[in-house]
Amino acid sequence: MIPTSEWVIQLVIRSKADRHNGRSHYLPWAGYSRPMTGDQAMSVLGECEVLWPAYEFRAHTINGDETRFTLPGQSADWTHPAGL
């Protein structure tokens, strides 16, 4: 692992349409989308594989760009406008 990098855990999605060209898609895995050290990420990967053996996961470096790895709606502003 690169000691200065931050990591997140992602779910690997292999769609049937993309199997022929080998393209995968990656989604943040709920509960593990906060930055962590490389050692923490390796430990969490093992935990995910034990808890959800039917799924494939990866640890991915975010290199300071957390916005690409947040879950949909996680950063949404849920406050109501004044006057409602």
Secondary structure per residue as TSV (DSSP state, phi and psi in degrees):
chain	resnum	aa	ss	phi	psi
A	1	M	-	360.0	154.1
A	2	I	-	-88.5	115.1
A	3	P	T	-59.4	-30.2
A	4	T	T	-90.0	-3.9
A	5	S	-	-88.1	156.0
A	6	E	-	-108.5	147.8
A	7	W	E	-127.9	154.5
A	8	V	E	-132.0	162.4
A	9	I	E	-101.5	134.5
A	10	Q	E	-126.4	147.8
A	11	L	E	-85.7	132.7
A	12	V	E	-92.2	125.2
A	13	I	E	-114.1	119.8
A	14	R	-	-110.9	105.7
A	15	S	-	-81.1	151.5
A	16	K	T	-62.8	-34.3
A	17	A	T	-68.1	-30.5
A	18	D	T	-95.3	-0.3
A	19	R	T	-61.1	-32.2
A	20	H	T	-70.7	-32.5
A	21	N	T	-103.4	5.6
A	22	G	T	72.9	16.5
A	23	R	-	-85.6	133.3
A	24	S	-	-114.9	160.1
A	25	H	E	-119.1	151.9
A	26	Y	E	-129.2	132.3
A	27	L	E	-121.0	142.5
A	28	P	E	-60.0	138.7
A	29	W	-	-94.7	122.1
A	30	A	T	-52.6	132.6
A	31	G	T	91.4	-13.8
A	32	Y	-	-127.8	22.6
A	33	S	-	-95.9	3.2
A	34	R	S	-84.8	144.0
A	35	P	-	-59.1	141.4
A	36	M	B	-142.9	166.9
A	37	T	-	-74.9	166.4
A	38	G	H	-60.9	-40.6
A	39	D	H	-65.1	-41.1
A	40	Q	H	-63.1	-42.5
A	41	A	H	-60.9	-42.2
A	42	M	H	-64.5	-38.7
A	43	S	H	-66.3	-44.3
A	44	V	H	-66.2	-36.6
A	45	L	H	-57.5	-45.4
A	46	G	H	-61.9	-40.1
A	47	E	H	-62.1	-45.1
A	48	C	H	-63.2	-40.7
A	49	E	H	-65.0	-33.6
A	50	V	H	-74.2	-44.7
A	51	L	H	-73.1	-35.1
A	52	W	-	-131.1	70.9
A	53	P	T	-65.5	-18.7
A	54	A	T	-80.0	-8.2
A	55	Y	S	-111.1	159.1
A	56	E	-	-111.3	135.3
A	57	F	E	-124.6	161.7
A	58	R	E	-142.9	153.3
A	59	A	E	-96.5	132.6
A	60	H	E	-133.0	135.4
A	61	T	E	-75.7	141.3
A	62	I	-	-103.2	-17.1
A	63	N	T	44.6	45.4
A	64	G	T	83.4	-0.3
A	65	D	-	-109.3	74.3
A	66	E	G	-68.4	-26.8
A	67	T	G	-61.7	-30.8
A	68	R	G	-71.9	-15.4
A	69	F	G	-115.3	12.4
A	70	T	S	-83.9	151.3
A	71	L	-	-72.5	148.2
A	72	P	T	-56.5	130.8
A	73	G	T	86.1	-10.7
A	74	Q	T	-64.5	-35.0
A	75	S	T	-103.8	12.6
A	76	A	-	-68.4	149.6
A	77	D	-	-91.1	105.8
A	78	W	-	-93.3	8.4
A	79	T	-	-75.0	149.3
A	80	H	-	-89.1	142.3
A	81	P	-	-60.1	148.2
A	82	A	T	-60.9	141.8
A	83	G	T	96.1	-4.4
A	84	L	-	-96.1	360.0
